[in-house]
Amino acid sequence: LRALTARDYVELKRSENPDCGERLAFRDTDIGDDEEDETATPSATTKSTPRGEKRKANEMQRGADGAVYPPHLKASEVEQGLKSKKFFQGTLRMHMNTCLFASVPFGEEEVEIQGRLALNRAIDGDTVVVERVSEPSELVQADKRLRMEVADSEFGEGEGDASKAPSGTQALMEAAGGGASSSSSTSAGGGGGAALGKCKGRVVGILKRSWREYCGTLKPLPDSRKDGTGFEKADRLFIPTDARLPNIVIQTRHSSNLEGKRIVVVLDSWDRFSHNPRGHWTQILGDVGDRNVESAVILHEHGVITRDFGDAILRCLPPADWVPGPEDLVGREDFRNLTLCSVDPPGCKDIDDAVSCEKLSNGNFRVGVHIADVTHFVHPDTAIDKEAAERCTTVYLVERRTDMLPGLLTTDICSLRGGVERLTFSVVWEMTPQAQVVKTKFCKAIIKSQAALSYAEAQARIDDPSDKSKLTIGLRNLNRLAKLIRQERMRKGALELASQEVKFELDSETQDPTDVAEYTLRETNKMIEEFMLLANQAVAKKILDSFPMFGVLRRHPPPKDEALKTMSKLLEKHGIRNFKFGSNKELGASLEKAVKKDDPYFNKLVRMMATRCMNQAIYFCTGEVQPALYSHYGLAMELYTHFTSPIRRYADVLVHRLLAASIGISPLPEQLQAKQVINEQCDKINVKHRMAQWAGRASADLHTFLYFKSKGQQSAEAVVTRIRRSGLQVVVPRYGIDGVVPLPEEDWNVNEEEQTVVSKKDAKVKLEIFRRIFVCIEADNTDFRNRTRLSFERVLGEKERQEAYEEMEAKRKEVAKEMYPDRLIPEAN
């Protein structure tokens, strides 16, 4: 016979029932038929017995039975608490760069949750049940006692230290709603970390886990364990690349093979007796620090589908030597004799739009936007269509692209390359010389592009007075009309915002970044943008008229007033008064006036702050949203959609099908005849689009890290854009960096409400919004998380300010040549 303690027995059976450890939580209580739900957590427990009262009194202390965490509540208790509104439920979101501070929104409020005990095994994204706490200090003290009792350096403060600076991507994710802070606290002056004044709470139930696969690295073994036990099972600590997650314990016989590798881990369980969750590894991605491996980690962490296209999908494709035949031209306009071209980033291979402009005999212009006819090859409910509907978007990293559709379509048959015949879905306008639209026509067509130009090449043609070619004249006319269209949009209230976009110069052989700089836009960028916006707007009106219940449009909700009020107060302290924002037109006018003669960079900083106040634009089904909410705030358009990039966006594929049905070319597919189906697809597209944006920004962060890892420590001028408890939010114009400079509490007095920081050592050193400072920039690979760390050096003197600006401009011009690739350019269309 073999005698086992209860704990030993639980460990023995854990592989069969990962949640069996929870049952030990109730051995001193009456479990009965209403056992603890695996989805629940701690709080005021049942009052039916003295034992229950005892558990309530001691639930925030480490159990005498060796439990680390309090038990989750039973399902019946959770249900009762929710009904009585003693508890509430919501999605838990960790603050950026930490797994110890979180928020749970409910209605217009947010509850802050701080510390391991209060979080009680909930992780980012879990749907939790929360109880408000009247004495949060008790939770903090209990957490400290627990760390002392555990005596484990990996437990608590060591993970996701909130004092470390978050990356620019993490800051953007938080501001966009991916983090915990509300837009009012993150947009113009609030900060990450547990905000002051918010009510506190603790998790008492976990209704739904959001566990997924996680990428990361094993923590290196101490020297005492390196001469280990060969292939015997060993517990190892896994450090996720996402700092919002706790470290995970895995058990493996392949410990030595996993050293220094990026691996994928799946969570198995987290019972109340384990300091950390437990999991197992499933895949080795490659060596830590290898750029291709780190890019693969980014794609994996953001849920990007990277599998090869299967045989069923490839069978949907036309032959590799496909050329348009007579059957392809039925019902199409023949635009092969039109003078047209494409204008894109240099090296662009997936060219999905081209433009044309010719003068008519009546003095007007015939302007065309010609979009790749992807739906001619991607038919509804086929294998290739289902795969595109799952991927939703092409994802662009700095050095690679993950396509929504197979390469034969994206870079060849559907790509509007110069000198070859291609099928298009075209929008053609007759316009007056004042850019007034006389009439609009939608048609499918065949074209033959005269040239595939880069933005720089098109700009050079326009600027060259000796170039009198028909193509260049057309570009000049397009550019002149685009300026008039843009002027009218701005008059109606369209916003011209700003963000820190970066571009990288990559080594031709290694593809490692050799320089990094802020991205510079040209007139031709704006020219193409204006006509894409105009086409999207025209298509939106057409499909809504034809299918008012089944349209796929894109709306942009107005920003929250609170965020803009905070921003207005900050600007008033710096001499910008009467900053009005009652409408997009008022906000646009206020942004235009927010200038300082002695600071050329000031207006851009203000526009960046306004960008952080914005909500995200989303796709939606017109039958599921009230017409009053259809409008696009940022573009000042009543109706808007995406039509111009079907090669890389599935929303555009849906819109092409709607437009084809609206002009009688083809019937409306079944997938676009049910509001619920359309709405679910729009929701999926919104999530995938957001993750693709964040993946691109994470790739920029990675390449910035690699650049400074190669170049070593650098100093640069930075501008303070907001003040947070964790430090100064700054932008570094020279390198296009948006990050946080940590400020140790022992050295600085931080006043978030007034947005000021004063040195404790020298009260004369006072930092505030728009103050210029020098920062030290260096690569920081602590916990293998590839961060670029900023640290405070000194305040920029008043005498140095103008000289520093001129020097910054000169440096920026030195790296202003075209760098591969420049796909990080933001596309508003």
N, C-alpha and C positions, 0 to 999 in steps of 0.2 A: 504494500500500500504506500501511496505517496501523499503526504499532507501538504496542503498549500494554503497560504493566507489568501484572503479575498483579493488583495491587490495582485498577488502573483497569478491568481486564477484569471483575473481580468486581463493582465498582460498576455497570458497564454492564449486567450480567446480573442484578443483584439483584431487579429487578421480576419476572423470570421464575422465579427460584429464590432466595427470600429467605435460604436457609440456605447458599448457595454459599460464603460467606465462611469457613465452618467448615473447608472443605477445605484452606485455606492453612495451617491449624494442623499439618497432617501432611506438609508438603512435605519435611521433613527426616527423616521416619520412613517405615517400610514400611507403606503403607496396605493393600495387598493386596486381598483380597476382603472383609475385615472392617472396612469404613470406619466412621468415627466416626458414631455414631447421633445424629440431631438432638436426641434427648432426653437426651444425656449430658453430664458435666462433669469437673473435674480432680482428680488425686490421684497416688498412686504408679502409674506406668505400667509397661508391659511391660519385663521384664528381658532380653529376647531379644537386644538389640543395644546397643552403646555409645551409639548415638543416643538410644535410649529412656532410658538412664541420664542422659544430658545433659539431656533434657527434664524429667526428674524433678527434677534439681538446680535447674533454673532456672524451674520452672513458676510460682512466685509472684513473679517479677520481670517487668517489662514486656518483651515480646519485642523482639528486635532487628529483627524484621520489621514492627514497628509495632503489633503486637497489644496490646490493652489488657488482655485477660483470658486466663487459661490455657485450653487446649482442653478440651472435654468428653471424657470417656473414651469409648472404643469400647464398643459393646453387649456384646461378649464379655467385656471387662474388668469391666464393671459386673456382669454375671451371675455371673462368677467371684467377685468380691468379696462379693456378697450371699450366695452359697452358703457361702463360708468365714467369713462373719460379720465380715469386715474392714470392710465397709460395712453400712449399714442404710438403709431407706427410710421415708419418712413425708411428711406434708403440712407444708409450710413456712408458718409464721404469723409475720408481722411484728409486732413490738411496736408498741403504739399510738403514732401520731404520728411514725413514722420508717420509712424504707425501708432503714436501715442495720443494724438489729438484729433478729434473728429467732430463733425456736426451732423445733425439729423434735421432736415427741414420739415415743417408741417404747417401748411397754410402760409401765412406771411411771416411766421416766426422760425427761429432755429434754436435748437438746444445743443450746447457744447458738451462734449464727452471727453474727459481727460484721464489718462492713466489706464494701465492694464486691467485693473479690477473693474473699473467703471465700464470699460469696453467689453469685458467678460467674454473674450474669444471671438468677438465680431470683427470682421475685416472689411476693407473697403468694398462697397457695392452690396453688402448684405442688406436684406430687408429685415429691420429689427423692430422690436417693441421697446419703448423707452419710458422710464419713470423720471419725473423731475426730482431733483435733490435740493432740499432746502439748505443743507449745510455741506457745500462742496468741499470745505476744508477737511471734513472727516474722510472723504474719498482720497484726497491727496495724502493725508497722513497714513491711511491704511495702505496706500500704494507704496509709500516710503518704507513702512514697516515690512511689507512683503519683500521688497528688494533686499532689505537687511537680513531677513530670515532666510531667503533663498540663497544669498551670498553667491550669486551667479552674475558675472560681468556681462553676460549676453542677455540678461533679463531686464527689460525696462529701458533705462536711459541710453544704453549703448546702441539701441537700434533706432535708425531714423531720427537722429538727433535734430531737433527742430532749430537748433542754432546754426546749422550748416546752411549755406546759401542754396536755394533751389535753382534749377536751371531755368533759362528763359522759357523753354517749353512748358515746364511745370507751372511757371507763373501765368503763362497764357492759358493753360488748361484750367487753372483755378479761376481766372477771370472770366473764362467762357462758360463756367458752370461745371467744369469737371472736378473742381476742388470743393472745399467745404464752405468757403466764405461766401456770403451774399454779395451780389454785385455792388451794393452800396458800400461794403467794407473793402472790397478789393479793387474797385474801379478807379477811384480817384484819391483815395487817401487812407483807406483801411488797410489791414494787413492780414497775413496768415497767422497761424497759431491761434490759441484760444482767445477769442476776443473778449474785451472787457464789456460788462453790462449785459451780456447774454445769459439766459438762464442755463443752469447746469443740469445734467442728468446722468443716468446710467442705464445700460442695456439690461432689460429683464427678459427678453425673448428674441430668438432669431427665427423669423418666419420662413425665410428663404435664403439659402446660401448662394453666393455668386462665385463659387470656386471655379477656377479654370486652370489651364496649364501656365506655369510661371517659368521664366528664364532667369538664370543666375549662375552663381559659382559657389563651390564649397569653400568654407573658411579654411585657410591653411592650418594644418595640424601644428601644435606646439612641438618643440624639439623632443620632448619626453615621449611623444606618441609616434614619432616618425618611423622608428624602427619597430613597426607594428607586427600584426598577426597574419600577414599574408592575405589569404582569401577567406578568413573568418569574418563573420558579420561584425560590422562596427557602426556605431552611431556617428553621423557627421552633421555638421551645421551648415545648412544651405542659406546663402545670402541672396535674396531676390534683387534683380536690377531695379525694381520699383521700390523705392524707399518707404512707400506707404504700406508695405506688407511686412509682417514680422518675419524673423528668421524661422526656417522650417527644419525640423530634425528628420533626416532620412537614415534608413538602415541599409547598408550595402556590403557586398563581398568584394566590390570592385573599387575600393577606396583609392588605391594608388593610380588606377587608370583614369580617375575623374579629377585628379589634381590639375589645377590650372586650366580647366576646361569650362566652357559655357555649356550648361546642361539644361534640360527641361524637366521640371518637377510637377507632379500632380499631388494635391492635398488628399489625404485619406481620412484624417480625424483630428479632432482637438477636444479631448475630454478635460474635465476639471482638475485632473491630477497632473497634467502636462504643462510645463511652463510655456512651451511653444507647440504649434501644430506639428503633426507628423505627416509625412508623405513618402513618395517613392519617385525615383528618377525614371524617365522614359526614353530620353534621347540625348545624345551628345552632339552639340552644334559645331564645336571646334575650339580652337585655342583662344583664351582670353587675350584681348588686345589686337587680334587680327581684324583688320577693318571689314573684310567681307563677313566674318563671323558676327561682329558687332552690328552690322547692318541687318543680318539675318535675325538677330535678337530683337531689333527694333520692329521689324515686320511681324515677328511672332507675338511680341508684347501688345501690338496694336490690332491683332486679329486679322492681319492681311493674309488672304489666301495665296499661297505661293506654289501650290502643286502644279505639275505639268497638266496641260490640257489632254484629256483622255481621248481614246480612239473614237468614241461616239461623237464627241465634239468636232474632232478633225474631219470626220466624214460629212459634216455639214458644210465644209468649206468648198469653194470652187477650185478648179485646177490651178496649180501654181502659175501656169502660163495664160491665165484668163485674160481675155480682151473683150470689150463690149461687142456683142453680136446684134443682129437685127432684132432678135426677140427682146433684148435688153432696152432697145430704143423706143419700143411701143409706148405712146402716150407721153413722150419726153420732148421738151424744147431742145433745139440744137444750138448751143452757145459756144460751139468749138471755134467760131470765128471772132468771138468777143476777146478784147484785150483785157486779160485778168491775170492776177498773180496771188500768191499767198505771202503773208508776212508773219514770221514766227521767231522764237528764240533761235540762236545759231545751233546748228546740229540737230534741229527738230526733225524727227522721222515720221511721227504720227500727225500728219498735217490734215486737219479736218475742216479748215475753212479757207476760202479764197474770196477776193473782192474784185469788183469791176466798176468802172465809171466811164460813160461815154456821153458826149454832148449831143442833144437832139436838135433838130432843125428849128424848133420853137424856142430855143434858148435854155430849155430845161435840161436836166441831167437824168440819164437812166443809170441808177446805182443798183448793183447786185451784191448780195451776200450768198455765197454758194457753199453749202455744207455737204460733206461726204454722206452719200446715201447708204448708210450702214444697214438700214432695215431691208434693203434689196437683197442682202445676203444673210441677215439674221432674222429668221421668221419666228413668229410667236409659238411658244410651247415646244420648241425643238431643244435638243441637248445643248446647243451653243447658247440659246436664249436663256435657258434655266441657269447655266453657269454664269452668264453675265448678270442675271438677276441676283445671284448669290454674291458675286464679287462687288457689284454696284459701281465701282470706280477704278480707274487706273491710279496707282499709287506711285508718286515720284519722290525718291530720295535724291540726295545730292548726286550720287554717281550711278544710280540704277533706276529702272522703271519696272514695275510689276503690272502687266497689262490686264485689262478687263476682258479683252478679246484676243484670240490667237494672232501672232505676229504677221501671218500672211495677210490678214485684213488690215491691221493697225498701221503697218509700215509699208504696205505695198498696194493691195487692190483697192482699199478705201482711202489711202493717203493721196492727197491732191498734189502729187509731185509735178514738177515742171516738165513740159514736153510730152506728157502722156495723157490719153483720153481717160476720163474718170466720170462716174455717175454722181450726180448731186441732187440735193433737195434745195431749191433756191427761193430766196425772197427778193423780189425785184420792185423797186420804187421808181416812180417818176417824181423828181424833186425840182423845185424852183432854185434859182441861184441863191436864194435866202434860206435854203434847206427846209422849205415847207413841203410836206408830202402831198402830192396831188392824187396819186393812186398807188395801190399796193397789189402785187400779184404773187401768188404762191404756185410753184410748179416744180415738177421733177425735170431734170435736164441732163445733158452730157456736155462736159467742158474739156478744154485742153489748156491748162495753165501755161502762161508764157515763162514764168520764173517762180522759183521758191526762194524768196528773199528773207534775210534776217532783218530784225528791227534796225540794226545799224546800216545795212545795205540800202534799205528803203529810205532811211533818213538821208544817207549820202546822195541818193538820186534826187530827192526833193530839194536838197540844199545846193546842188550843182547847177548853176545858171546856164551852163553850156549844154546840159542834157535836155534835148528837145524831143526825145523819143515819145511815141504814143503812150507807152506804159508809164513813163515818168510823168507825163502831163496828166494822165488819169490819177496817179498817186497824189499829185499836187491838188487836183480838184477834190479828191476824197479828203485830203487833209484840211482844206479850207472849209468844206461842208461839215466835217467832224467838229471843227472848232465852233461853228455856229450851233450845231446840235448840242454840244456840251454847254455852251453858254446858256441856251434855253433851259437845259436840265438844271443848271445851277440856279437860274432865276426861279424855277419852280420849287427849289428847296433841296436838290440833291446834295449830298454831303461829300466833301473831299477830305477823307481821313488819311491817316498815315500810320505806318508800322515800321519796325526795324526788320527789313528783309536783308539777307546777306547772300553773297555769292562767293564762290571759291574758285581759285585757280588751282587746277589739279595737275600734278606731275604727269607727263605724257606716258610714262612707262609704269610707274607704281600707282598712279591715280591717287596719291596722297595729297592733301591740301598744302600748297606752297604759299598761298596768300589768301587773305579773307578781307572783305570790305563790304560796306553798305551798298545795296543795289541802286543803280541810277536808271530812272525812266527817261525815255525819249518821247518826242512828239508822236512818232509812229506807233508807240505803245498805246497812247491815248486814242489815236486815229482808229486803230483796229477795235479797241474796246468800245468806242462809241457806236460803230456799226453793228457789232455783235449785240450790244444792248438794245439797239433799235430793232434788230431782227427778232430778238427774244420777246420784246414787248409786242411787236406786231403779231407774232405767232400766238402769244398768250391770249390776245383779244379774239383771234380767230377760233381757237379751240374752245374757249369759254362760250362764245356765241353758239357753237355747234353742239357742245356737250356740257351744259351747265352743271351737271351732277357728277361727271366723270373726268373732269379736267385735272391735269397735273400741273400745278403752278408752284411758284416759289414766293414766299412772303417773308417780310422782315419786320417783326414787331418793334414798336417804339421802345427806346431805352427807359429804364425806371427813373422816375423823377429824382429819387433820393440820391442816386449816383451823380447826376448832373448838378444837384443842389450842393453836394459836397465839393464838387469840382469848382463851381461858381464861387463858393466861399474862399477856396484856396487862391483862385485867380484875383479875387478882390484885394487880398493881402498884397498882391504884387502889381497893383495899379490897374488891373483890367476890371472895370466896373460895367454894370448893366449887361452882364453876360446872360442873355435871354435864351431860352430853349423850349418855349411853349410849343413849337412846331419844328419840323425839320428845316423849314425855311428860316425861322428865327435862329436856330442853332447854327445853320450854315453862315448866316450873316455875322453872328457873334464870333465864329471861328475866323472869319475873314478879317475881323477888326482886332483880333488878339495878337498884336504885334508889338515888338519893341525895337526902336531904331538902332539901339546899341547892341542888339542880340539877334543876328540873322537866323539863329537856330530856334528861337523861342516859339515861333508859330508852329513849327513842326512838332515840338514837344507838346504843345497844347492839343494839337490834332491827335497825337498818339494817346494822350490821356482821354480824349473823347472817344477814341476807338475802344478803349477798355470799358467804357460805359455802355457800349452797344450790346444788344442781344444778338443771338445768332440767327441768320436767315435759315429757313427750313422749307422743305418740299411738303406739299399737302394735297389731298384730294378735295376738289371744290365742293363736293356734296357733303363733306364732313365738317366744313368750317363756314361760319357766317360771312356773307359777302363783305360786311364792314371790316373784316380782318384780313382781306385779300392783299392789301397794299404792301408795297416795299418801301419802308421808311428811308433807308439809306440812298436809294436811287430816285426817290420822289416819283414813283410810278404806281398808278392804281392797280395795274396788272403786270405780272412779270413771270417768266418761266425760263427754262434752259432748253435751248434747241440747237445750239451752235457747236456742241462737242460730243456727238454720239459715239465717237471712237473711244472716248475715255469716261463717259458718264452714262449710266443706264437710265437716269431720268430723261435724258435727251432722246434715248431710243423710244421710250414710252410717248414722249411728245411728238416724235416723228410719226408714230402710228396714229395718234390722235389727229394730227394735221392731215395725213393722207386720207383718213376717213372723212374729215370735214370738207375736203375739196373733191370727194367722190372717187378717189383713185383706188381705194381698197376698203373693204368692210372693217368695222371696228372689231378688234380681236376680243375674244371672250374675257381675257384677263383685264380688259378695260371697260367691262360692263357691270362690275360689282364694286360698290363703294368700299366695302370692307377689305376686299382683296387689294384694291388700289391703295387704301390707307395703310395697310400692313406693309406693302412694298415701299411706300414713301417713308415709313418709320425706319425700315431697314436701310434705305438709302441715306437717310439723315445720319444714322449711327456710323455707317461705313465712311461717309464723307468726312465726318468729324474725326474719326480715327485716322483717316488718310492725311488730313491736315496736321494732326499731332505727330504722326510718323515722320512727315516731312520736316517738321520743326525739330524733332528729336534727332534726325539725321544731320541737320545743320548744327545742333549742339555737339554731336559726336565729332564732326569735322572741325568745329572750332576747338574742341578738346585736343584732337590730333595735331592741329596746327600749333597750339601753344606747347604741347608735349614735345614737338620737334624744335620750335624756336626758343623755348625756355621762357623764363619770367620776363614780362613786359610791363611797362608803365604807360598809362594813357589817361587822357582827360575824360571825365564822365560827368553827367548831369543828373542831379537828383530829381526823380519824377514823383516819388511818394515816399512816405515814411511809415514803416511798419514795425511792429514789436521785434521782429527778427532782424531788422536792419534797414538799410537804405535801398529802395528800389532805384536803380540807375540805368541810363543808357550810355553806351560807349560808342559815339558816332564813328570813330575810326574803324572799328571792327564790327559794327552792327550788332553789338551784344546788348541784351536786355536782361539784367540779372540783379541779384541782391548782394549788398555788401554787409556782412554781419557786423554788429556793434555789440561788444561785450557789455553786459549790464553793469559790471563793476566800474566801467570807464565812462558810461554815457547815461544821461537822463533822457528817456524817450517820451515824447508827448504826442500820441497819435492824433488826439483831437485837434491840437493846434498845429500838427504837422511840423514839429521842430525837434531838434536833438541838440543837447548842450553837453559839452565835455565836463565831467566831474573834476578833472584836473585843472582845466582852464576855462572859466565861465565865459571868456571872450570868444571861445570857439563855439559858434552856433551854426548849425546846419538846418536848412529849410528847403522847400521845394524850389527847383530851378537853380540851386546853388551848384557851382562847378567845383569839382574836386579832382584830385589825382588818385587813381586806383592802381593797384598792382594786380596783374592778371597772370594766372598760372594754371597749368593742368593739375587736377587733383583726382587721383584714382583710389581714394579711400573707399573701402568696401567694393572695389571693382565697379564703380558706378560712372566713370568717365565724365566727370564734371569739370567745368572751367570755373575756377575759384577767383572771386574778386575780394580784395582787402583794401581797407582805407589807408592812404598814404598821407595826404595833407590837403588842406583847402587851397584852391586856386586864388591867388591874390588878385585884387581888382585891376592892378596894373598889367597883369599877365593875360587878362581875359581876351582882349582883341587879338593879341599876338598868337595866343593859343588857337583861336578860331581860324586865323589865316593859315597857321601851320597845319592844322587838321585838314583844311580844304586842299592844301598843296599835296599832302600825303594821299588824300583820297583820289586826287587826279592821277597820281602816279600809278594807282592800281585800277584806273577806270577803263582799261581796255577790256574787251570781251573775254569773259572767263567761262570755261566749260564746267558744267552746264549752267544756264541761267534759268532753269525751270522753277526756281524759287520765286519768280515774279508773281505777284498776286493777280489773279484774273477775276475781275468783277463780273464778267459775263457768264 
